[in-house]
Amino acid sequence: MSETLELVCQLVERDKFRVSVHAVQELVDDGLLIEPIIRAVATGKQEPAVLVTAYRPDPQRWDASFTRRRQR
């Protein structure tokens, strides 16, 4: 486990983290729960990653691979 991920896991375990308003809005909009995401981070069983936001991509706004936004 990288030092960064280890630090993130320790902070999550000690409840020393915050979730941005944007992330909360996206979670609510997509009907996602924060607890499973936090548990996944706290266990460190994922590859090193940083959760910046979470959402379900809208197929109307993204291409078929969900890697690029459609042109307006």
C-alpha positions, 0 to 999 in steps of 0.5 A: 500500500502506498504511503498516500493511501495508508494516510487516507485510510488512517484519516478515514478510520479516525473520521478525519475526512470531509466530503465536498458539497459537490460530492454530496450533491452528486451522490444524492442525485444518483441515489448513491450512499457514502458509507460503502464508498468510505468503507472501501477506502478505509479497508485499503483493499482498492488500488491507490485512488482518491475519491474526488466525486461520485456519480452515475454518468448520464448517457445523454451527456456522455459518449458510449464509453463514458470517457468524454462528454457529448458536444452540446 
